[in-house]
Amino acid sequence: MGARAWTGPSWQLFEIFGDATKSDNEIVDEFIGPILKGALAKKQNNEKSDIKLSPEEDTMLNSLLSQTDDYKLLRDETLNILIAGEYQFARNTEMFNHERGFLSARDTVRGQMPTLSN
């Protein structure tokens, strides 16, 4: 993906003979694929049995499954959320490595949850 950004709008010319992201997508599919396929199968079984999800099973993935059965859309949305989470984790780690950032984050959390301030 980074190479496509580097080459700009002409990235397609560099991929005439093959998709440069194919091997990366295969690795992602090895990780996400079984999870999504299992969730889709569970959803189909629940619909056949008329089973409703309990609140403990109300996850981000189940929320996505309630909107669509399209595997590609589920894969893309899940990947977007994983990437955003990784980015946010990196930013938070960077912030907590600096005392001023840690104190600011602590004060924000305490302001949102006053019961934790004791």
C-alpha positions as CSV (number, residue, x, y, z in Angstrom):
1,M,0.0,0.0,0.0
2,G,2.8,2.4,0.8
3,A,4.3,1.9,-2.7
4,R,1.0,2.8,-4.3
5,A,1.0,6.1,-2.4
6,W,4.6,6.7,-3.4
7,T,3.9,6.2,-7.1
8,G,0.8,8.3,-7.0
9,P,-2.1,8.0,-9.5
10,S,0.1,6.0,-11.9
11,W,0.4,3.1,-9.6
12,Q,-1.6,0.9,-12.0
13,L,1.2,1.1,-14.5
14,F,3.6,-0.5,-12.1
15,E,1.2,-3.4,-11.5
16,I,0.5,-4.5,-15.1
17,F,2.0,-7.9,-14.6
18,G,0.8,-8.6,-11.1
19,D,-0.9,-7.3,-7.9
20,A,1.7,-6.0,-5.5
21,T,-0.7,-6.4,-2.5
22,K,-1.7,-10.0,-3.2
23,S,0.8,-11.7,-0.9
24,D,-0.1,-9.2,1.9
25,N,-3.8,-9.8,1.4
26,E,-3.2,-13.6,1.7
27,I,-1.6,-13.1,5.1
28,V,-4.5,-10.9,6.3
29,D,-7.0,-13.5,5.0
30,E,-5.2,-16.3,6.9
31,F,-5.8,-14.4,10.1
32,I,-9.2,-12.8,9.5
33,G,-10.7,-15.4,7.2
34,P,-11.4,-18.2,9.7
35,I,-12.9,-15.7,12.3
36,L,-15.3,-14.2,9.7
37,K,-16.2,-17.6,8.2
38,G,-17.0,-19.0,11.6
39,A,-19.0,-15.9,12.6
40,L,-21.0,-16.1,9.3
41,A,-21.7,-19.8,9.9
42,K,-22.8,-19.2,13.5
43,K,-25.1,-16.4,12.3
44,Q,-26.7,-18.7,9.7
45,N,-27.2,-21.5,12.4
46,N,-28.7,-18.9,14.8
47,E,-31.1,-17.7,12.1
48,K,-32.2,-21.2,11.3
49,S,-32.7,-22.0,15.0
50,D,-34.2,-18.5,15.7
51,I,-31.6,-17.9,18.5
52,K,-31.0,-14.4,19.6
53,L,-27.6,-13.2,20.8
54,S,-27.1,-12.5,24.5
55,P,-25.7,-9.2,25.6
56,E,-22.3,-10.9,26.3
57,E,-22.2,-11.8,22.6
58,D,-22.9,-8.3,21.4
59,T,-19.5,-7.6,19.8
60,M,-18.3,-5.3,17.0
61,L,-18.2,-8.3,14.7
62,N,-21.8,-9.3,15.6
63,S,-22.9,-5.7,15.0
64,L,-21.3,-5.9,11.5
65,L,-23.0,-9.2,10.9
66,S,-26.4,-7.8,11.7
67,Q,-25.9,-5.3,8.8
68,T,-24.6,-7.6,6.1
69,D,-23.6,-11.1,5.0
70,D,-21.1,-9.9,2.4
71,Y,-17.7,-11.5,3.3
72,K,-15.7,-8.9,1.4
73,L,-17.4,-6.0,3.2
74,L,-17.0,-7.7,6.6
75,R,-13.3,-8.3,5.8
76,D,-12.7,-4.8,4.8
77,E,-14.5,-3.2,7.7
78,T,-12.8,-5.5,10.2
79,L,-9.4,-4.7,8.7
80,N,-10.1,-1.0,8.9
81,I,-11.0,-1.3,12.5
82,L,-7.9,-3.4,13.3
83,I,-5.6,-0.9,11.6
84,A,-7.3,2.1,13.3
85,G,-6.9,0.3,16.7
86,E,-3.2,-0.4,16.0
87,Y,-2.7,3.3,15.1
88,Q,-4.5,4.5,18.2
89,F,-2.5,2.0,20.4
90,A,0.7,3.4,19.0
91,R,-0.4,7.0,19.6
92,N,-1.4,6.2,23.2
93,T,1.8,4.4,23.9
94,E,3.8,7.4,22.5
95,M,1.7,9.7,24.6
96,F,2.2,7.7,27.8
97,N,6.0,7.6,27.3
98,H,6.0,11.3,28.1
99,E,5.0,12.4,31.6
100,R,3.0,15.4,30.6
101,G,1.0,13.3,28.1
102,F,0.4,10.7,30.8
103,L,-0.8,13.3,33.3
104,S,-3.1,14.8,30.7
105,A,-4.6,11.4,29.9
106,R,-5.0,10.6,33.6
107,D,-6.8,13.9,34.2
108,T,-9.1,13.3,31.2
109,V,-10.0,9.8,32.4
110,R,-10.6,11.1,36.0
111,G,-12.8,13.9,34.6
112,Q,-14.9,11.4,32.7
113,M,-15.1,8.9,35.5
114,P,-15.0,10.7,38.9
115,T,-15.3,7.5,40.9
116,L,-11.8,6.5,39.8
117,S,-10.2,9.7,41.1
118,N,-9.9,8.4,44.7
